[in-house]
Amino acid sequence: MKLATRMQSVQPYFFAKLAKRMVALQAAGRDVIRLDVGSPDQPPAAFIRDALKHAVDQPGTHGYVAAGGLPEFRQAVAAYYSRRFGVAVDPQNQVEALIGSKEGLFHLSMAYLEPGDVALVPDPAYAVYEAAARFAGADVVLLPLRAEHGFLPQLAEIAPDAARRAKLLWLNYPNNPTGACAPLQLFTEAVAFAQRNDLLVCHDAPYLDVTYDGYTAPSILQVPGALEVAVEFNSLSKTYNMAGWRMGMAVGCAAAVRALHALKSNIDSSQFKAAQLAGVAALTGDQTWLAPRNALYQERRDAVLAGLRQAQLPAQTPAGAMYVWAQVRLEWALSSLLMTCWNRPACL
Ligand SMILES: Cc1ncc(COP(=O)(O)O)c(C=O)c1O
């Protein structure tokens, strides 16, 4: 049977295809070191795992949870924003629990975009912003992230027509894949841009607490006025090593939270209650274990950078996120492609 026309705009997720290849290689006995998705290899702290185990044993844990997430979870998110950023959000109207932030990014695009609209998407970027916009039938205008600008988009360079048609502006700092971090000034400019052009700024921020060298990343919600025009997607995946638990949140602009809630209440029935209660423990409990975890990542980052230096591949030192963005020399890339084709002539 013919699929819906909109399916023509969506390709299987790149990393899903890669994962299939890796499973095949592993099945063939190859030792594969994954350098693709940012999936933490360490477990969450013991007290978070204990909270899950305890909750699983309670009889009231196994039914449906109201759409939007447990009130306790939303309150814990609000407490985290108050403690971490000094930002007051209303847990009832400005927080929506997500089944991992990825679905929230996609669904928000579904809620806002339609043919004729524009999504302003950084380039390079996490693939979901563009995929969701295309699925919604909207146009994508790419905002180049260049090394000479610290991998920050130049909002002043956005063409007036694109700004007029834009409904969503995507930002992501600490950034995947460049590792760049943004000063609060970028968020201040983005909020002003959104106010001028009547659009929503979506800050995808799962790496706010994965930072190095003493750097502390800001939230866009710290900017005065941001709560009217910005929504921040945050996640327990990276901050608390809980990627497989699928715990995320959308925080900020009440209209955006309301739209997400209306859409999602028709699609999912929130996250398993025990996972949400463990999420409460993660957000409100002891945070001191994050510093040694970040120190471990920093050591790994430095090992990668040292290797790249040795190979004469220039790379910036990231102060956050889990990625190193290195410059690959064209002749090396070409010779690697030739070697691949040499070994597997079928790919020619
Ligand atoms: C920039 C960015 N946004 C969102 C996500 C998705 O995170 P989650 O596990 O909360 O769905 C990732 C995961 O790698 C990411 O790198």
The ligand as an ORCA input file, in Angstrom:
! r2SCAN-3c Opt
* xyz 0 1
  C      21.621     18.081     20.528
  C      20.787     16.937     20.985
  N      19.493     17.134     21.221
  C      18.690     16.159     21.649
  C      19.186     14.877     21.858
  C      18.227     13.820     22.306
  O      18.311     13.561     23.647
  P      17.215     12.706     24.400
  O      17.905     11.470     24.859
  O      16.742     13.557     25.527
  O      16.115     12.379     23.446
  C      20.536     14.621     21.619
  C      21.081     13.277     21.772
  O      22.168     12.953     21.379
  C      21.355     15.672     21.170
  O      22.665     15.509     20.926
*
